[in-house]
Amino acid sequence: MQKPGSHIFICASTRLNGKVQGSCKNKASHNLVEMFSEEIMDRDLEDEVMITSTGCVGICEKGPIVMIYPQQTWYGEVTEDDVDDILDALEEGTVVDRLSI
């Protein structure tokens, strides 16, 4: 596998003690992982974009959190309706300002 150009991290609310709790999980962050993965396949971006769920990133009041690297773009309060906008912005090299934190 070649190194992807972008890596999308989605908070899955796992804490250091292994418990899954918190805002991101309660707001269906696991659904976001699936939706991003499906949309990346639909757009044939599998070689360019990688998806990973993460442990808690500590900004629970803004969850679900989506982080994109190496662009260092952080989005908060992401919903399933935002997936297309985020991927469009990623492909265009822009940012979705209304979600940016």
N, C-alpha and C positions, 0 to 999 in steps of 0.2 A: 504494500500500500504506500502510495506517495503521501508526502506531508500535505495536509489540507491548507488552503489559503486562509480559511476562517474556522474558528472553533466556537460553537455556541454552547454555553453552560447554562443550565436551567436549575434553579434552586429546588431541591426536593425535600427540604426541611429536616434532613437527618442530622441529629445532634451528636456530639462527641460520645455520649453514652449509648449510641446506636438507636435511640428512640426517634421515630418519625413523628413530628408534631409541628405545630406552628402555622403561621399564616400562609406560606406558600402551598403546603400540603392541603390545608383547609380550603384553599382557593383553586384546587385542581391542577397543581403544577405538573402532576404526572400525565395528565391529558395533554399538556403543552408539549412534553417530550414526544409523545406519539404524533401529535399534529405537525410539529416541526419535521420529524423524521419522514412522515408521509409526503409532506410538501417538498422536501428536499429531493426525494425520489421522483416525484412528479415533474420536477424542474430539471432532472438529470444533473444534480449538483453533488452527488455522492462523493466524487473525487475531490471536490473543492471545499465542502463544508462538513464538519464533524459535529455531532451532538453528544453532549454528556450531561447527565443529571449530577448535581453536586449536593454536598451537605449544606447546612444552614450557612448563609453568608452574613447574617446578623442585621439585616435591614427589614425585619419582619413587617413593620408598618407599611412598607412599600411593595410587599410581595403580591404575586409571584415576581421574582427577579430573573431577568435574562441578561447574560453578559456575553459579549462577543469579542473575541481576541483573534488577531493582535490589534484590532481596531480600538480596543479599550472602551467599547460602547456598553453602557449599562442602561437597562430599561426596567421600569417598575410598574406594578399594577397591570401586568400583561395578562390579556385574556386570549381565548381561542380566536376571537375576531381580529386580533392584532398580528397573527402569524404571517399572513400575506404581506401586510405593510412592512413588517420587519425584514422579511426576506427580499421584498422589492427594494427597500433601502440598502440592504447589504449588496445586492447585485448592482445598484446604481452608485454605490460609494457614498451614500448620504445617511442621514440619521432621522429617525421618527421623533421629531422634537417633542410631541405631546407625551411621549413615554419616557423620554430621556431623564436620567437621574445622575 
